[in-house]
Amino acid sequence: MALPADFQFSQARLQDYVDCPRRFLLRYVLRRAWPAPDSLPMLENERRMEQGKAFHRLVHQHALSLPVEQLSITITDPDVLEWWESYLVSPPVGLPETRFPEIMLSAPVAGRRLVAKYDLVAVDAGKSLIIVDWKTSTRQPRRQRLAEALQTRVYPYLLVRAGAGINGGKPVQPQQVDMVYWYALEPHAVERFSYDETHFAQDEAYLTALIEEIELLSENEFDLSSDDTICKFCRYRSLCDRGEAAGFIDDAGDADTSDDLDLDFEQIAEVEL
């Protein structure tokens, strides 16, 4: 089945494919609307999503040098205030002073466009680039699960491929890149992943093969996940005969129930290799 000519891949879309090829097909290719909640209770799920967005806006504005006092007085949610205070007291340490918040990068992979929107990239040009991802989830995943996540592979890989523009015009070397996950509820339990040439080569081969695999599938070859526990937090579960009742949000752990972003190509710094 041919994907649309302008179809772009992101870590969220690739993660959905790895978790459940059928969900990838329904969500991003067929764009099938299905009126089922991702998790229950719906209002609590929506509240947590809005809290996460609010926190990301605050950190973004702070990175743009808006005064802390000006930002703090805008906070009305007690959870967001707690996260904000954790961020102010215990931010990630050792970040270079040059900061690029909410930056979008893109590069061609296997004939398609791979895109990513980074919460923050801190740069010491020609020396080090540190990716920071702010997390407001209620549980911190095991390090092994984070290591296996597509985000941990796509973000450093794409920064090497497309980051010269924020690296003083110099090509980014894999060993210059680190990725940091910062959790609002556990600000001292930062997870840091270093990158190198071996990881880069492995990720390039893996991502290329994954995209090529997706391109070759016909519509009826996008199989259901073999792990039906994730179906509790998928809006398509009843369509796929995997149950009707949504799982409870507190049982989702670090499951990502947010929608993938529709990335704007006009905002993406592209690199052609």
Long-range contacts (C-beta under 8 A, 24 or more apart in sequence): 1-29, 1-217, 1-218, 1-219, 3-29, 3-112, 3-214, 3-215, 4-29, 7-112, 8-106, 8-112, 8-113, 8-114, 8-115, 8-263, 8-265, 9-109, 9-112, 9-113, 9-114, 9-115, 9-211, 10-114, 10-115, 10-116, 10-154, 10-260, 10-261, 10-263, 11-116, 11-149, 11-150, 11-151, 11-153, 11-154, 11-155, 12-150, 12-256, 12-258, 12-260, 12-261, 13-260, 14-150, 14-154, 14-207, 14-210, 14-211, 15-149, 15-150, 15-151, 15-256, 16-260, 17-210, 17-214, 18-150, 18-210, 19-225, 19-227, 19-230, 20-224, 20-225, 20-230, 20-231, 20-234, 21-217, 21-221, 21-222, 21-223, 21-224, 21-225, 22-222, 22-223, 22-224, 22-225, 22-236, 22-240, 23-225, 23-234, 23-236, 24-214, 24-222, 25-219, 25-222, 26-236, 26-239, 27-236, 27-260, 28-260, 32-236, 32-239, 34-235, 34-236, 34-238, 34-239, 35-235, 36-235, 36-236, 36-237, 36-238, 36-239, 36-244, 36-246, 37-235, 37-246, 38-233, 38-234, 38-235, 38-246, 38-257, 39-232, 39-233, 39-246, 39-247, 39-248, 39-249, 39-252, 39-257, 40-245, 40-246, 40-247, 40-248, 40-249, 41-248, 41-249, 44-249, 45-249, 45-257, 48-136, 48-138, 48-249, 49-257, 49-258, 51-77, 51-79, 51-80, 51-83, 51-136, 52-136, 52-258, 54-80, 55-80, 55-83, 55-84, 55-87, 55-134, 55-136, 55-184, 56-119, 56-134, 58-84, 58-87, 59-87, 59-101, 59-119, 59-120, 59-134, 60-101, 60-102, 60-119, 62-87, 63-99, 63-101, 63-120, 64-101, 82-184, 83-136, 83-184, 83-185, 86-184, 86-185, 86-187, 87-134, 87-182, 87-184, 87-187, 89-187, 90-187, 90-188, 91-182, 91-187, 92-130, 92-132, 92-180, 92-182, 92-190, 94-130, 95-122, 95-130, 95-132, 96-122, 96-123, 96-124, 96-127, 96-128, 96-129, 96-130, 97-122, 97-124, 98-122, 98-123, 98-124, 98-125, 99-123, 100-166, 103-166, 103-269, 104-263, 104-264, 104-267, 104-268, 104-269, 105-158, 105-159, 105-161, 105-162, 105-163, 105-268, 105-269, 105-271, 106-158, 106-162, 106-265, 106-268, 106-269, 106-270, 106-271, 107-158, 107-161, 107-162, 107-270, 107-271, 107-273, 108-272, 108-273, 109-204, 109-207, 109-208, 109-211, 110-207, 110-208, 110-211, 110-212, 110-215, 111-211, 111-215, 112-211, 112-215, 113-265, 114-154, 114-158, 114-207, 114-211, 115-158, 115-263, 115-268, 116-154, 116-155, 116-158, 117-261, 117-263, 118-155, 118-159, 121-159, 121-163, 121-166, 123-166, 123-167, 125-167, 125-168, 125-170, 126-167, 126-168, 126-170, 127-176, 128-176, 128-177, 128-178, 129-159, 129-163, 129-166, 129-167, 129-172, 129-176, 129-177, 129-178, 130-177, 130-178, 130-179, 130-180, 131-155, 131-156, 131-159, 131-177, 131-178, 131-179, 131-180, 132-180, 132-182, 133-179, 133-180, 133-181, 133-182, 134-182, 134-184, 135-181, 135-182, 135-183, 135-184, 136-183, 136-184, 136-185, 137-183, 137-185, 137-253, 137-254, 138-185, 138-250, 138-253, 139-253, 139-254, 140-183, 140-185, 140-186, 140-189, 140-191, 140-254, 141-253, 141-254, 143-191, 145-254, 146-181, 146-191, 146-193, 147-193, 152-179, 152-193, 153-199, 153-203, 153-206, 153-207, 154-203, 154-207, 155-179, 156-193, 156-195, 156-199, 156-200, 156-203, 157-199, 157-200, 157-203, 157-204, 157-207, 160-195, 160-200, 161-271, 161-273, 162-269, 162-270, 162-271, 164-271, 165-269, 165-271, 166-269, 174-199, 174-200, 230-255, 233-257
